[in-house]
Amino acid sequence: MTIIHPLQPVNQMNPEDVFLAVDDLGTQTGCGYILYQLQPGLYPDCPVNMYFSLEGDPGSRYLLFGALVARARQLQNVNPQLRARLYTSLDPRDEESREFYLHNGFDLDESDVLVSLQIPFGDGRIPMSCTVAATPLNTWEEQQNLLSRLQLNEITYLDRSTLVEMMHMPHFLALGLYRNAGLIGDTILAGQGSDAELVAICIEPSSRRQGMARCLLHRSLAIMAAEGVTRVTARIMTRSLPQAHLMNDFGAAQIGVNMLFPGMYLN
């Protein structure tokens, strides 16, 4: 069995970041890939996070795993001064894969969890020189502008079709935070009945660590409460200190675990 690269890019990934396990007859028995991500806003203590995916039979998995770790150490040299972490995703019920990664030196310090937020009393104070306003989303351009701002703030899981679908839900709020008429933050909540979800919240880098996210979320929750929402949930990454601190400000209580992210620090 050997590990090879494809001859052409795969799903816009460079061939050197994609690995194929092939047996002596030339039959593919496994595959894997690695993605380099720079995420200083989400993980200020570890800005470089390299995600990998791995599939294959038992023999292929070990070979692919070794190749992916070796590639991660090469990619680490892109920004050697930055702390880097290699990680993957795992269903919490997958005990076999959990043991595989623990055996290979990974930790289980990060997970994607669902939390319930306490809705605070009152509208909340908006800082002096700041205002909030509904984000216009009437045109394709306005919708794309919102998605682009989210992507610039490392929120990449939303696309236009999902946004449009949420816009048609009974409860939908896209609220912008402005300072001196300049847009510095966005939040999105959506739901139905008495339930809503905090889908996204972001503050532009130069305005962070000033309580802006807390003020924006407080006002957003107040608007949802006025519409009859009594339960707001959110998904957070437990290793992200900014997310954890914001959620703790609103009495976050864990409801469940959506995904585990076994990983290891490379430096």
C-alpha positions as CSV (number, residue, x, y, z in Angstrom):
1,M,0.0,0.0,0.0
2,T,1.2,3.5,-0.8
3,I,0.1,7.1,-0.4
4,I,-0.1,9.3,-3.5
5,H,-1.5,12.8,-4.5
6,P,-4.1,13.3,-7.2
7,L,-2.8,14.7,-10.5
8,Q,-5.3,17.6,-10.4
9,P,-6.9,19.9,-7.8
10,V,-9.8,18.4,-5.9
11,N,-12.7,20.7,-4.9
12,Q,-10.3,23.6,-5.3
13,M,-7.8,22.0,-3.0
14,N,-4.2,21.8,-4.1
15,P,-3.1,18.2,-5.0
16,E,-0.4,18.3,-2.3
17,D,-3.1,18.8,0.4
18,V,-5.0,15.7,-0.8
19,F,-3.9,12.2,-0.1
20,L,-5.0,8.9,-1.6
21,A,-4.2,5.4,-0.2
22,V,-3.7,2.8,-3.0
23,D,-3.1,-0.9,-2.6
24,D,-0.8,-3.0,-4.7
25,L,-3.5,-3.5,-7.4
26,G,-4.0,0.2,-7.8
27,T,-7.3,0.2,-5.9
28,Q,-8.0,3.2,-3.8
29,T,-8.6,2.2,-0.1
30,G,-8.7,5.5,1.6
31,C,-8.4,9.3,1.2
32,G,-7.8,12.4,3.3
33,Y,-7.2,16.1,2.9
34,I,-6.1,19.0,5.0
35,L,-7.2,22.7,5.1
36,Y,-5.0,25.5,6.4
37,Q,-7.1,28.1,8.3
38,L,-5.9,31.4,9.8
39,Q,-8.5,32.3,12.6
40,P,-7.1,34.9,15.0
41,G,-10.6,36.2,15.9
42,L,-12.0,32.9,16.8
43,Y,-8.9,31.5,18.5
44,P,-6.6,34.4,19.5
45,D,-4.4,32.1,21.5
46,C,-3.9,29.7,18.5
47,P,-4.5,31.5,15.2
48,V,-3.5,28.7,12.9
49,N,-6.0,25.8,12.8
50,M,-5.5,23.0,10.3
51,Y,-8.6,20.8,9.7
52,F,-8.2,17.4,8.2
53,S,-10.6,14.7,7.0
54,L,-9.6,11.0,7.0
55,E,-11.5,8.0,5.6
56,G,-10.4,4.4,4.8
57,D,-9.8,0.9,6.0
58,P,-7.7,0.3,9.2
59,G,-4.4,0.0,7.3
60,S,-5.0,3.0,5.2
61,R,-6.0,5.2,8.1
62,Y,-2.7,4.9,9.8
63,L,-0.7,5.6,6.6
64,L,-3.0,8.6,5.8
65,F,-2.8,9.9,9.3
66,G,1.0,9.9,9.2
67,A,1.0,11.7,5.9
68,L,-1.5,14.3,7.1
69,V,0.5,15.0,10.2
70,A,3.6,15.4,8.1
71,R,1.9,17.8,5.8
72,A,0.6,19.8,8.7
73,R,4.1,20.3,10.0
74,Q,5.1,21.6,6.5
75,L,2.2,24.0,6.5
76,Q,3.1,25.2,10.0
77,N,6.2,26.8,8.4
78,V,3.9,29.2,6.5
79,N,3.6,31.2,9.7
80,P,6.1,29.6,12.1
81,Q,5.8,32.4,14.7
82,L,2.1,31.6,15.2
83,R,0.8,28.8,17.4
84,A,-0.8,26.0,15.3
85,R,-3.2,23.2,16.0
86,L,-4.2,20.2,13.9
87,Y,-7.7,18.8,14.3
88,T,-10.6,16.9,12.8
89,S,-14.3,16.4,13.5
90,L,-15.9,13.4,15.1
91,D,-19.4,12.2,16.0
92,P,-19.7,12.0,19.8
93,R,-21.0,8.4,19.4
94,D,-18.0,7.2,17.4
95,E,-16.1,5.4,20.1
96,E,-13.8,3.6,17.7
97,S,-12.5,6.9,16.1
98,R,-12.2,8.5,19.5
99,E,-9.9,5.8,20.7
100,F,-7.9,6.0,17.4
101,Y,-7.1,9.7,17.9
102,L,-6.5,9.4,21.7
103,H,-4.1,6.6,20.9
104,N,-2.2,8.8,18.5
105,G,-1.7,11.6,20.9
106,F,-4.7,13.9,20.2
107,D,-6.8,15.5,23.0
108,L,-10.5,16.0,23.2
109,D,-10.4,19.6,24.5
110,E,-12.7,21.1,21.9
111,S,-16.3,20.4,21.0
112,D,-19.2,22.1,19.3
113,V,-21.9,22.4,22.0
114,L,-25.5,23.7,22.0
115,V,-26.2,26.1,24.8
116,S,-29.3,27.9,26.1
117,L,-29.0,31.7,26.8
118,Q,-30.8,33.6,29.5
119,I,-32.8,36.6,28.0
120,P,-31.8,39.6,30.1
121,F,-34.2,42.3,31.4
122,G,-34.5,45.6,29.5
123,D,-33.2,46.7,26.2
124,G,-29.6,47.1,27.3
125,R,-27.4,50.1,27.0
126,I,-25.8,50.9,23.7
127,P,-22.5,52.7,24.0
128,M,-22.3,56.4,23.4
129,S,-21.8,57.3,19.8
130,C,-23.3,53.9,18.8
131,T,-26.7,53.0,17.3
132,V,-28.4,49.8,16.1
133,A,-30.5,49.3,13.0
134,A,-32.0,46.5,11.1
135,T,-29.7,45.3,8.3
136,P,-31.3,45.9,4.9
137,L,-31.5,42.5,3.0
138,N,-33.9,43.4,0.2
139,T,-31.5,42.8,-2.7
140,W,-29.0,40.2,-3.7
141,E,-26.2,42.8,-3.2
142,E,-27.4,43.6,0.4
143,Q,-27.6,39.9,1.3
144,Q,-24.2,39.2,-0.2
145,N,-22.7,42.2,1.7
146,L,-23.8,40.7,5.0
147,L,-22.4,37.3,4.1
148,S,-19.1,38.9,3.0
149,R,-18.8,40.7,6.3
150,L,-19.4,37.5,8.2
151,Q,-16.8,35.7,6.1
152,L,-14.3,38.4,6.8
153,N,-14.9,37.8,10.5
154,E,-14.3,34.0,10.2
155,I,-18.0,33.0,10.0
156,T,-18.0,30.8,6.9
157,Y,-20.8,28.4,7.5
158,L,-23.6,30.6,6.1
159,D,-24.6,30.8,2.4
160,R,-27.2,32.8,0.6
161,S,-29.7,30.0,0.4
162,T,-29.6,29.5,4.1
163,L,-29.9,33.2,4.8
164,V,-32.9,33.5,2.5
165,E,-34.5,30.5,4.2
166,M,-34.1,32.1,7.6
167,M,-35.5,35.4,6.4
168,H,-38.8,33.6,5.8
169,M,-39.0,32.2,9.3
170,P,-41.6,33.7,11.7
171,H,-38.8,35.2,13.8
172,F,-35.9,36.7,11.9
173,L,-33.6,39.5,13.0
174,A,-30.5,40.9,11.3
175,L,-29.2,43.8,13.3
176,G,-26.2,46.0,12.7
177,L,-24.2,48.0,15.3
178,Y,-22.9,51.4,14.1
179,R,-20.3,53.7,15.6
180,N,-20.3,57.2,14.2
181,A,-22.3,55.9,11.3
182,G,-19.8,53.2,10.5
183,L,-20.9,49.6,10.7
184,I,-18.9,47.7,13.2
185,G,-21.0,44.6,14.0
186,D,-23.7,42.2,12.9
187,T,-25.9,39.7,14.5
188,I,-28.5,37.2,13.1
189,L,-31.2,35.4,15.0
190,A,-34.0,33.2,13.6
191,G,-36.6,30.9,14.9
192,Q,-40.3,30.1,15.2
193,G,-42.8,29.9,18.1
194,S,-41.2,30.6,21.4
195,D,-37.7,29.4,20.2
196,A,-35.0,31.2,18.3
197,E,-31.3,30.6,17.6
198,L,-28.4,32.9,17.7
199,V,-27.0,32.1,14.2
200,A,-24.1,34.5,14.0
201,I,-22.6,37.5,15.8
202,C,-19.4,39.4,14.9
203,I,-17.6,42.7,15.7
204,E,-15.0,44.1,13.4
205,P,-11.4,43.6,14.8
206,S,-10.6,47.2,15.9
207,S,-13.8,47.4,18.0
208,R,-13.4,44.1,19.9
209,R,-12.8,43.7,23.6
210,Q,-14.9,46.8,24.3
211,G,-18.2,45.1,25.3
212,M,-19.7,45.8,21.8
213,A,-20.8,42.2,21.2
214,R,-22.4,42.0,24.6
215,C,-24.4,45.2,23.9
216,L,-25.4,44.1,20.5
217,L,-26.6,40.7,21.7
218,H,-28.5,42.2,24.6
219,R,-30.4,44.4,22.3
220,S,-31.0,41.6,19.9
221,L,-32.4,39.3,22.6
222,A,-34.7,42.1,23.8
223,I,-36.2,42.4,20.4
224,M,-36.7,38.7,20.2
225,A,-38.4,38.7,23.6
226,A,-40.7,41.4,22.5
227,E,-41.8,39.1,19.7
228,G,-42.7,36.3,22.2
229,V,-39.4,34.3,22.1
230,T,-38.7,32.8,25.5
231,R,-35.8,30.4,24.6
232,V,-32.7,31.3,22.6
233,T,-30.0,28.7,21.8
234,A,-26.6,29.0,20.3
235,R,-23.8,26.8,19.1
236,I,-20.3,27.6,20.3
237,M,-16.8,26.1,20.1
238,T,-15.6,25.4,23.6
239,R,-12.0,26.2,22.9
240,S,-12.9,29.7,21.6
241,L,-12.4,32.0,24.5
242,P,-14.3,35.0,22.9
243,Q,-17.3,32.8,22.3
244,A,-17.2,31.3,25.7
245,H,-16.9,34.6,27.5
246,L,-19.8,36.2,25.5
247,M,-22.0,33.2,26.2
248,N,-21.2,33.2,29.9
249,D,-22.3,36.9,30.1
250,F,-25.8,35.6,29.2
251,G,-25.8,32.6,31.6
252,A,-25.2,30.0,29.0
253,A,-26.2,26.4,30.0
254,Q,-25.0,23.5,28.0
255,I,-27.8,21.4,26.4
256,G,-25.9,18.9,24.3
257,V,-22.8,18.1,22.3
258,N,-23.1,18.3,18.5
259,M,-19.5,17.4,17.5
260,L,-16.1,16.6,19.0
261,F,-12.9,18.0,17.5
262,P,-9.9,15.8,18.5
263,G,-6.7,17.8,18.0
264,M,-3.1,18.4,18.9
265,Y,-1.0,21.5,19.1
266,L,2.0,21.5,16.8
267,N,4.1,24.1,18.7
